[in-house]
Amino acid sequence: MTVVTEVRETIDTLRREVCALHEQLTRYQLVVWTAGNVSARVPGHDLLVIKPSGVAYDDLTPENMVLCDLHGRVVEGEHAPSSDTEAQAYVYREMPHVGGVVHTHSTYAAAWAIRGEPVPCVLTMCADEFGGEIPIGPFAIIGGDSIGRGVVETLRGSRSSAVIMRNHGVFSIGPTPRKAVAAAVMCEDVARTVHISRQLGEPQPIEQQHVDALHDRYQNVYGQR
């Protein structure tokens, strides 16, 4: 495939980056065993790099990351890709601004998934990253693109960088895979904190004008430029 030769250096760089980012999923305790994954779009090409299916995190290497097209078909790699590949490929097809997708089953966010309840925006961190509540997506069966359709349906037109899929777990997006990982980390932290606050009493909402201001600052001012 000619395009692979043309972008070899980019693909190899993304393989290293995607492999390394999986270490953050275990570092922040967002996954167990072989569950969860990180993927990255190959810029300018209808390709993605994703974790192989069922391979332990300690055994991940840049070389066993799998290159697929945006319909989930393997282009290059000796392993079968993640069972979420078709779903994530659908997200990349439908949301061209997305450069990275992450899936986790992090404990507190998954608890909200079981309840089928969005995480309310009662914390400044939630306003910063998600611009409002963290929404709940529909129930969808693993395999194929049905989960991807639910992710797109929920996040299209939303400011949120994460969706908690009903009875399942988190899918987060970002302009880069690192940003998508950050969103997954923050989703779990917010889900945990709001859960704890409910044990103490009724969480107090943040006024919409403040949510808007916080989100704008975090997205456009915070950090190094």
SERO-4910 file (N, C-alpha, C, O; in steps of 0.05 Angstrom, whole numbers):
BEGIN
 pado doro    nc1    nc2    nc3   cac1   cac2   cac3    cc1    cc2    cc3    oc1    oc2    oc3
  Met    A     17    -24      0      0      0      0     18     25      0     33     29     19
  Thr    A     17     41    -21     35     63    -25     34     83     -2     55     93      6
  Val    A     10     89      8      7    109     28     23    102     54     33    119     68
  Val    A     26     76     59     41     67     83     70     75     80     82     85     99
  Thr    A     82     71     57    110     79     52    113    109     55    133    118     67
  Glu    A     95    124     45     96    153     46     95    164     74    107    185     80
  Val    A     82    151     92     78    161    119     92    143    140     84    143    163
  Arg    A    111    128    131    124    109    149    134    121    175    129    111    197
  Glu    A    147    144    173    158    157    197    136    166    216    138    163    241
  Thr    A    114    177    205     92    185    222     79    161    235     73    163    259
  Ile    A     75    139    221     63    115    233     80    104    255     70     97    276
  Asp    A    107    103    250    125     93    271    124    110    296    125    100    318
  Thr    A    123    137    292    121    155    315     96    151    330     96    150    355
  Leu    A     73    148    316     47    143    329     47    116    343     35    114    365
  Arg    A     60     96    332     61     70    346     75     73    373     66     62    393
  Arg    A     97     88    373    111     93    399     94    109    418     93    102    442
  Glu    A     80    130    408     64    146    425     40    131    437     35    133    461
  Val    A     26    117    420      2    102    429     10     81    449     -3     77    469
  Cys    A     32     67    444     42     47    463     48     59    490     39     49    510
  Ala    A     62     82    490     70     95    515     45    105    530     45    104    554
  Leu    A     25    115    516      2    126    529    -14    104    544    -29    111    563
  His    A    -12     79    536    -26     58    551    -15     56    579    -30     47    597
  Glu    A     10     64    583     21     64    610      6     84    629      4     80    653
  Gln    A     -5    105    617    -20    124    633    -47    112    642    -57    119    663
  Leu    A    -59     95    626    -84     82    634    -80     65    658    -97     65    676
  Thr    A    -58     50    659    -52     34    683    -43     52    706    -50     46    729
  Arg    A    -27     73    700    -17     91    722    -40    103    737    -39    105    762
  Tyr    A    -62    111    723    -84    124    736   -107    105    742   -129    113    749
  Gln    A   -101     79    740   -119     57    748   -146     60    733   -168     57    745
  Leu    A   -145     64    707   -169     67    691   -177     40    678   -198     38    667
  Val    A   -159     20    679   -164     -5    666   -155    -28    683   -139    -24    702
  Val    A   -165    -52    677   -155    -76    690   -150    -97    669   -162    -97    647
  Trp    A   -131   -116    675   -124   -138    657   -117   -128    629    -98   -113    626
  Thr    A   -132   -136    609   -126   -126    581   -147   -107    571   -147   -100    547
  Ala    A   -166    -98    588   -187    -81    579   -177    -53    572   -156    -44    582
  Gly    A   -192    -39    555   -186    -11    549   -166     -8    526   -153    -28    519
  Asn    A   -164     16    515   -146     20    493   -144     50    487   -160     66    495
  Val    A   -122     56    472   -117     83    461   -114     79    431   -102     60    422
  Ser    A   -124     98    416   -119     98    387   -112    126    378   -118    145    391
  Ala    A   -100    127    354    -92    153    343    -98    153    313    -93    133    299
  Arg    A   -108    176    303   -111    179    274    -84    185    262    -67    199    274
  Val    A    -79    175    238    -55    182    223    -62    207    207    -78    206    188
  Pro    A    -51    230    214    -60    256    202    -57    255    172    -37    248    160
  Gly    A    -79    264    159    -79    266    130    -84    241    115    -83    240     90
  His    A    -89    219    130    -94    193    117   -116    179    131   -121    183    155
  Asp    A   -130    162    116   -153    147    127   -143    122    142   -149     99    135
  Leu    A   -127    127    162   -114    106    177   -114    112    207   -115    135    215
  Leu    A   -112     91    224   -110     95    252    -91     74    264    -87     52    252
  Val    A    -79     80    287    -62     61    301    -77     55    327    -86     73    341
  Ile    A    -78     29    334    -93     21    358    -80     -3    371    -65    -18    359
  Lys    A    -86     -7    397    -76    -30    413    -86    -56    402   -109    -58    392
  Pro    A    -70    -77    403    -79   -104    395    -99   -115    416    -98   -107    439
  Ser    A   -116   -133    407   -137   -144    424   -125   -165    444   -110   -182    436
  Gly    A   -133   -162    469   -127   -183    489    -97   -186    496    -90   -206    508
  Val    A    -81   -166    490    -53   -167    497    -48   -152    523    -57   -130    526
  Ala    A    -34   -165    542    -29   -152    568    -14   -126    565      3   -124    547
  Tyr    A    -19   -108    583     -6    -82    582     24    -84    584     39    -69    571
  Asp    A     34   -102    600     63   -106    603     76   -116    577    100   -114    574
  Asp    A     60   -128    560     70   -139    535     67   -121    511     75   -129    488
  Leu    A     56    -97    515     53    -79    492     79    -67    484     96    -60    500
  Thr    A     83    -66    457    107    -53    446     98    -37    422     76    -41    411
  Pro    A    114    -17    413    107     -2    390    102    -20    365     85    -14    349
  Glu    A    117    -42    364    115    -59    341     89    -75    340     79    -82    318
  Asn    A     76    -80    363     51    -95    361     26    -78    361      4    -88    362
  Met    A     30    -51    360      7    -34    354     -2    -40    325     14    -45    308
  Val    A    -28    -39    321    -39    -47    295    -48    -23    279    -61     -5    289
  Leu    A    -41    -23    253    -49     -2    235    -74    -12    220    -74    -33    207
  Cys    A    -95      4    221   -121     -2    208   -130     21    190   -121     43    194
  Asp    A   -148     15    172   -161     36    157   -185     46    173   -191     36    195
  Leu    A   -199     66    163   -221     78    178   -247     63    176   -269     73    180
  His    A   -245     37    168   -268     19    170   -260     -5    188   -275    -25    189
  Gly    A   -237     -2    201   -229    -23    220   -214    -46    208   -208    -65    223
  Arg    A   -208    -45    182   -193    -67    170   -163    -65    174   -152    -43    172
  Val    A   -150    -87    181   -122    -86    186   -106    -80    160   -110    -93    140
  Val    A    -89    -61    162    -71    -54    140    -43    -65    145    -29    -73    126
  Glu    A    -35    -64    170     -8    -73    177     -8    -82    206    -18    -67    224
  Gly    A      4   -105    212      6   -114    239      2   -144    241    -13   -155    225
  Glu    A     15   -157    260     13   -186    263     -9   -194    282    -15   -218    284
  His    A    -21   -175    296    -41   -181    316    -69   -172    306    -71   -154    290
  Ala    A    -89   -184    317   -116   -174    313   -119   -148    329   -109   -146    351
  Pro    A   -132   -128    318   -136   -103    332   -157   -105    353   -172   -124    354
  Ser    A   -158    -85    371   -178    -83    392   -206    -88    382   -212    -81    359
  Ser    A   -222   -100    398   -250   -105    391   -266    -79    387   -288    -79    377
  Asp    A   -254    -56    396   -267    -30    393   -259    -16    368   -266      7    363
  Thr    A   -243    -29    351   -231    -16    327   -253     -5    309   -251     19    300
  Glu    A   -273    -20    302   -293    -10    283   -309     13    295   -316     32    281
  Ala    A   -313     12    322   -327     34    335   -310     60    334   -321     81    328
  Gln    A   -285     57    339   -267     81    339   -263     91    311   -261    115    306
  Ala    A   -261     72    291   -259     80    263   -283     97    255   -280    117    240
  Tyr    A   -307     90    265   -331    105    259   -329    133    270   -336    153    256
  Val    A   -318    136    294   -315    162    306   -296    179    289   -302    202    283
  Tyr    A   -274    168    280   -255    183    263   -268    191    237   -263    213    227
  Arg    A   -284    173    225   -297    180    200   -317    203    203   -318    220    185
  Glu    A   -332    203    225   -353    222    228   -345    248    242   -359    268    240
  Met    A   -322    247    256   -313    271    271   -284    277    262   -265    269    276
  Pro    A   -280    291    240   -254    295    229   -235    311    247   -210    311    242
  His    A   -245    325    267   -228    341    285   -215    323    306   -198    332    321
  Val    A   -225    298    308   -215    280    329   -189    267    320   -187    255    298
  Gly    A   -168    269    337   -142    257    330   -135    233    348   -117    218    343
  Gly    A   -151    230    370   -146    207    388   -172    199    402   -189    215    408
  Val    A   -174    173    407   -197    162    421   -187    143    442   -168    128    438
  Val    A   -199    143    466   -192    126    488   -217    113    499   -238    125    500
  His    A   -213     87    507   -235     73    520   -225     61    546   -204     49    547
  Thr    A   -240     66    568   -234     54    594   -259     44    607   -282     51    600
  His    A   -254     27    627   -276     17    644   -271     27    673   -276     13    692
  Ser    A   -262     51    675   -254     62    702   -277     60    722   -300     64    714
  Thr    A   -271     53    746   -291     44    766   -313     64    771   -337     56    768
  Tyr    A   -307     88    778   -328    107    785   -345    115    761   -370    117    763
  Ala    A   -332    120    739   -347    127    714   -365    104    706   -388    108    698
  Ala    A   -355     79    709   -371     56    702   -395     53    721   -416     43    713
  Ala    A   -392     62    746   -414     61    764   -436     80    755   -460     74    757
  Trp    A   -429    104    744   -449    122    733   -461    109    708   -485    113    703
  Ala    A   -445     94    693   -455     81    669   -477     61    676   -497     59    662
  Ile    A   -472     47    698   -492     27    707   -518     41    716   -540     30    711
  Arg    A   -516     64    728   -539     79    736   -553     92    712   -577    100    713
  Gly    A   -538     95    690   -549    109    666   -554    138    671   -573    150    661
  Glu    A   -536    150    688   -540    178    696   -516    195    689   -493    187    695
  Pro    A   -520    218    676   -497    235    670   -485    246    695   -499    250    715
  Val    A   -459    252    695   -446    265    718   -451    295    717   -443    308    698
  Pro    A   -465    306    737   -472    334    736   -447    352    738   -427    345    750
  Cys    A   -450    376    727   -427    395    727   -429    411    753   -440    433    754
  Val    A   -418    399    774   -418    412    801   -390    417    811   -386    423    835
  Leu    A   -370    415    793   -342    417    800   -328    434    778   -334    430    755
  Thr    A   -311    452    786   -298    469    766   -283    453    745   -282    460    722
  Met    A   -270    430    754   -256    413    735   -274    403    713   -266    400    690
  Cys    A   -299    397    721   -318    387    701   -325    409    681   -327    403    657
  Ala    A   -328    433    691   -334    455    673   -310    460    654   -313    464    630
  Asp    A   -286    459    666   -261    464    651   -259    445    627   -257    454    604
  Glu    A   -260    419    632   -254    399    612   -278    393    595   -276    389    570
  Phe    A   -302    391    607   -325    380    593   -346    401    586   -364    395    570
  Gly    A   -344    425    596   -362    446    589   -391    442    598   -409    454    587
  Gly    A   -395    425    617   -421    418    627   -421    390    638   -399    380    645
  Glu    A   -444    377    640   -445    350    650   -430    331    632   -426    337    608
  Ile    A   -421    308    643   -410    287    626   -433    269    618   -445    256    635
  Pro    A   -440    269    592   -465    256    584   -463    226    584   -442    213    584
  Ile    A   -487    214    584   -491    185    582   -499    178    553   -517    191    542
  Gly    A   -485    159    541   -492    150    515   -509    125    516   -513    114    538
  Pro    A   -520    116    494   -538     93    493   -524     67    498   -499     65    495
  Phe    A   -539     47    506   -528     20    508   -523      9    480   -539     13    462
  Ala    A   -500     -3    476   -492    -14    450   -475    -39    454   -460    -41    473
  Ile    A   -478    -59    437   -463    -84    439   -435    -80    428   -431    -67    408
  Ile    A   -416    -92    442   -388    -90    433   -384   -105    407   -395   -127    403
  Gly    A   -368    -94    389   -363   -105    363   -379    -90    342   -401    -81    348
  Gly    A   -368    -87    318   -381    -70    298   -379    -41    305   -362    -33    322
  Asp    A   -395    -25    292   -392      4    297   -415     16    314   -418     41    315
  Ser    A   -431     -1    326   -454     10    341   -446     27    364   -459     47    370
  Ile    A   -425     20    378   -415     38    400   -406     64    389   -411     85    400
  Gly    A   -391     63    367   -382     88    354   -405    106    346   -403    130    349
  Arg    A   -426     94    336   -450    110    329   -462    124    354   -470    147    353
  Gly    A   -462    109    376   -472    121    401   -454    143    411   -464    163    422
  Val    A   -428    140    409   -409    160    417   -413    186    401   -415    208    412
  Val    A   -414    182    374   -418    206    357   -445    219    361   -446    244    363
  Glu    A   -466    203    364   -493    214    369   -493    231    394   -507    251    395
  Thr    A   -479    222    414   -479    236    440   -461    261    440   -468    282    451
  Leu    A   -437    258    428   -417    280    430   -419    301    407   -409    323    410
  Arg    A   -432    294    385   -434    313    364   -452    337    373   -474    333    382
  Gly    A   -440    360    372   -455    384    381   -451    389    411   -462    408    421
  Ser    A   -436    372    425   -432    375    453   -404    386    458   -386    382    441
  Arg    A   -400    400    480   -373    409    487   -357    388    502   -333    391    506
  Ser    A   -370    366    510   -357    346    526   -336    331    509   -341    325    485
  Ser    A   -314    324    522   -294    307    509   -296    278    518   -278    262    512
  Ala    A   -317    271    532   -321    244    541   -351    237    542   -367    255    547
  Val    A   -357    212    537   -384    202    541   -382    176    557   -364    160    553
  Ile    A   -401    173    575   -402    148    591   -424    131    578   -448    137    580
  Met    A   -416    109    565   -435     93    551   -450     75    571   -437     62    588
  Arg    A   -476     74    568   -493     61    588   -485     32    592   -481     17    573
  Asn    A   -482     24    617   -475     -3    626   -448    -12    615   -443    -36    612
  His    A   -431      7    608   -406     -1    596   -382     14    608   -369      5    626
  Gly    A   -376     38    597   -353     52    606   -349     78    591   -367     88    578
  Val    A   -325     88    592   -318    115    581   -306    113    553   -289     96    548
  Phe    A   -315    131    536   -301    136    511   -295    166    511   -312    183    513
  Ser    A   -269    172    508   -261    201    507   -247    207    481   -236    189    468
  Ile    A   -249    232    473   -237    241    447   -220    265    452   -222    278    473
  Gly    A   -203    271    433   -186    295    435   -173    300    408   -173    283    390
  Pro    A   -162    324    405   -148    330    380   -122    314    377   -112    311    354
  Thr    A   -113    303    399    -90    285    399    -96    262    417   -114    264    434
  Pro    A    -82    239    414    -87    217    433    -81    224    462    -94    215    480
  Arg    A    -60    241    466    -53    249    493    -76    265    506    -82    261    530
  Lys    A    -89    283    490   -111    298    501   -135    280    507   -149    284    527
  Ala    A   -139    259    491   -160    240    496   -155    224    522   -174    219    537
  Val    A   -130    217    527   -123    204    552   -128    223    576   -139    214    596
  Ala    A   -120    248    573   -125    267    595   -155    269    601   -163    271    624
  Ala    A   -172    269    580   -200    271    585   -211    246    600   -228    248    617
  Ala    A   -200    223    593   -208    198    607   -199    199    637   -215    191    654
  Val    A   -176    210    642   -166    213    670   -184    232    685   -192    226    708
  Met    A   -191    254    673   -207    274    686   -236    265    690   -249    272    709
  Cys    A   -246    249    671   -273    238    673   -275    221    698   -294    224    713
  Glu    A   -255    204    702   -256    186    726   -254    203    751   -267    197    771
  Asp    A   -236    223    751   -232    239    775   -258    254    783   -265    255    806
  Val    A   -271    265    763   -296    280    768   -318    260    777   -332    266    796
  Ala    A   -320    237    764   -340    218    771   -337    209    800   -356    206    815
  Arg    A   -312    205    809   -306    197    836   -313    219    856   -326    214    876
  Thr    A   -305    243    850   -309    265    868   -339    272    872   -348    277    894
  Val    A   -353    271    850   -382    277    852   -396    255    867   -415    260    882
  His    A   -388    230    863   -400    208    878   -395    212    908   -414    209    924
  Ile    A   -371    219    916   -365    223    944   -382    246    955   -392    245    978
  Ser    A   -384    267    939   -400    291    949   -429    283    954   -441    294    973
  Arg    A   -440    264    939   -467    256    944   -470    241    970   -492    240    981
  Gln    A   -449    229    980   -450    215   1005   -452    236   1028   -461    229   1050
  Leu    A   -444    260   1023   -444    281   1043   -469    299   1042   -475    313   1061
  Gly    A   -483    298   1020   -506    315   1017   -511    321    987   -501    307    970
  Glu    A   -528    341    982   -536    347    955   -514    366    943   -509    387    953
  Pro    A   -502    358    920   -482    375    907   -494    401    898   -517    402    889
  Gln    A   -479    423    900   -489    449    892   -481    455    863   -457    452    857
  Pro    A   -500    462    846   -494    467    818   -477    493    814   -476    510    832
  Ile    A   -464    494    791   -449    518    783   -466    533    763   -477    520    745
  Glu    A   -469    559    766   -486    574    747   -474    572    719   -450    570    715
  Gln    A   -492    571    699   -484    567    672   -464    587    662   -445    581    647
  Gln    A   -467    612    670   -448    633    661   -420    627    671   -400    633    657
  His    A   -418    615    695   -392    608    706   -381    583    692   -357    581    687
  Val    A   -398    564    686   -390    541    670   -378    550    644   -356    540    636
  Asp    A   -391    568    630   -382    577    604   -355    591    607   -337    587    590
  Ala    A   -352    608    627   -327    623    631   -304    604    638   -282    607    628
  Leu    A   -309    585    655   -289    566    663   -279    549    639   -256    545    635
  His    A   -299    540    623   -292    524    600   -276    540    579   -256    530    568
  Asp    A   -284    565    575   -270    581    555   -241    586    565   -222    584    549
  Arg    A   -238    592    590   -211    597    601   -193    573    598   -170    575    590
  Tyr    A   -204    550    606   -188    525    606   -180    517    577   -158    508    572
  Gln    A   -199    521    559   -193    512    531   -176    532    516   -161    524    498
  Asn    A   -177    558    523   -163    578    507   -142    594    521   -126    608    507
  Val    A   -140    592    547   -120    608    561   -101    591    578    -77    596    578
  Tyr    A   -112    571    592    -96    555    610    -73    541    596    -76    532    573
  Gly    A    -50    538    610    -27    523    599     -9    540    582    -12    564    580
  Gln    A     10    526    570     30    539    553     20    541    524      7    523    514
  Arg    A     25    563    512     16    567    484     40    571    466     37    575    442
***
